[in-house]
Structure formats: structure tokens, C-alpha cells
Amino acid sequence: MTITALDIKQRNFSKSLRGYDPAEVNAFLNMLANEWEHQVTKIKSLERDVREVNDKLSHYQRIEATLHETLQTARENAEQKMENARRDAKNKLQKAEIEAEQVIKEARMQKQHIRQSILKLLERREEIIRGMSSYLDVAQKSLDSFHKDGQGVYQLPRDEAETEPLPVDRKKDTAAGIAKSAPGTEDIDDLIEELD
């Protein structure tokens, strides 16, 4: 049964002989009713405060749950990103190692190719040197042979060299005579005649 301040104020007691003083009882009931009313107001205010606090608590609990979910999601995302980063780094490292091996292989092949080219060039150089040396030997022998003129084919007789220059016809006869006197010069006469 709920008792209100009005119930306390309107409460009537039966009267008997030698009972309590009605004025004193009424005064106490009024005081009690006022205190009761004050306490009920205070309780209502506290209940309102409790509801507000409960509402705030529910709000903060929802925020906490949301933050917890967000934190959990962030952790999962961070772990996923870390795993992806590790996997990506591992893949890049493997790719870089493969590319490095390929570059080293290509460099070795180029080195081998360059080495073979150098060897070929050195062989070609030796061939050219041998060819030039052979050519120079042959040319030197020809020059020595041409220079020796052991039979005096390429010299004028002393008496003719000291005289006046020969007329053109005489020059032909002298050249023909020199050519005839040298062995192997039979064809030179024909050549000289063709030149004239």
C-alpha cells in the first residue's frame, strides 16, 4: 500500500479517554507528512537522476561496444595488412632475387661473349700481323732483288751516260738493246714498241 503525504495529513484516529493529545498528534502528522513529501520529491529526483545516469551508462556502454568492435576490426585489419605486407615483401624479395640472378647470368653471358670477341680480335690481329709480315717479307725480297741488279740491267753504260742525251729514236734502240741483253726480257721489246 502506497502512503502519500495527503494520507498522513488526513488520517484520523479514534478518541478515547486518556489518549494522546490531538494537537500534538496533528502537529507530528503534519511534520511527518512534510518530511514524507520531501523524501518522495527527493526520491523522484534521485530516480530521475538514476534514469539519466542509466541512459548515459547505456550510451557509454554502446560507445564502448562500438569502440571495442572498432578496435577489434582495427587489430584484424592491422594484422591482415601486416600479413599482406610480409607476403608482398617476400614476393618482392623473391622477384628481386630472380631478377638479380637473371642479371648476373646475362652479365656472365655478356662477359663470355666479350671474351670470345676479344679472342677472335686477337686471333684476327695475329692473322693480320702474319699477313703483313709475310707481305713485307715478300716486298723486302722483291725490293732487295730489284735493288741488286746483279746483271746491270737497270744501268746505262758509262760512256753513254756521260754523253749528250740521245734523240728519241736512239733512246728506243738503246732501251731495246738493254732489254735484249737482259735474260727474260724478250717480251719487253714488244711492250716498248706498243708504248711508242
BELBEL-V119034 format. One record per backbone hydrogen bond with DSSP energy under -0.5 kcal/mol. NH is the residue of the N-H (numbers start at 1). CO is the residue of the C=O. If there is no record, write none. Layout:
BEGIN
NH|CO  NH|CO
END
This chain:
BEGIN
8|4  9|5  10|6  11|7  11|8  19|16  25|21  26|22  27|23  28|24  29|25  30|26  31|27  32|28  33|29  34|30  35|31  36|32  37|33  38|34  39|35  40|36  41|37  42|38  43|39  44|40  45|41  46|42  47|43  48|44  49|45  50|46  51|47  52|48  53|49  54|50  55|51  56|52  57|53  58|54  59|55  60|56  61|57  62|58  63|59  64|60  65|61  66|62  67|63  68|64  69|65  70|66  71|67  72|68  73|69  74|70  75|71  76|72  77|73  78|74  79|75  80|76  81|77  82|78  83|79  84|80  85|81  86|82  87|83  88|84  89|85  90|86  91|87  92|88  93|89  94|90  95|91  96|92  97|93  98|94  99|95  100|96  101|97  102|98  103|99  104|100  105|101  106|102  107|103  108|104  109|105  110|106  111|107  112|108  113|109  114|110  115|111  116|112  117|113  118|114  119|115  120|116  121|117  122|118  123|119  124|120  125|121  126|122  127|123  128|124  129|125  130|126  131|127  132|128  133|129  134|130  135|131  136|132  137|133  138|134  139|135  140|136  141|137  142|138  143|139  144|140  145|141  146|142  147|143  148|144  149|145  152|149  155|152  161|157  162|158  163|159  171|167  172|168  173|169  174|170  175|171  176|172  177|173  178|174  179|175  180|176  181|177  182|178  185|182  188|185  189|185  189|186  190|186  191|187  192|188  193|189  194|190  195|191  196|192
END
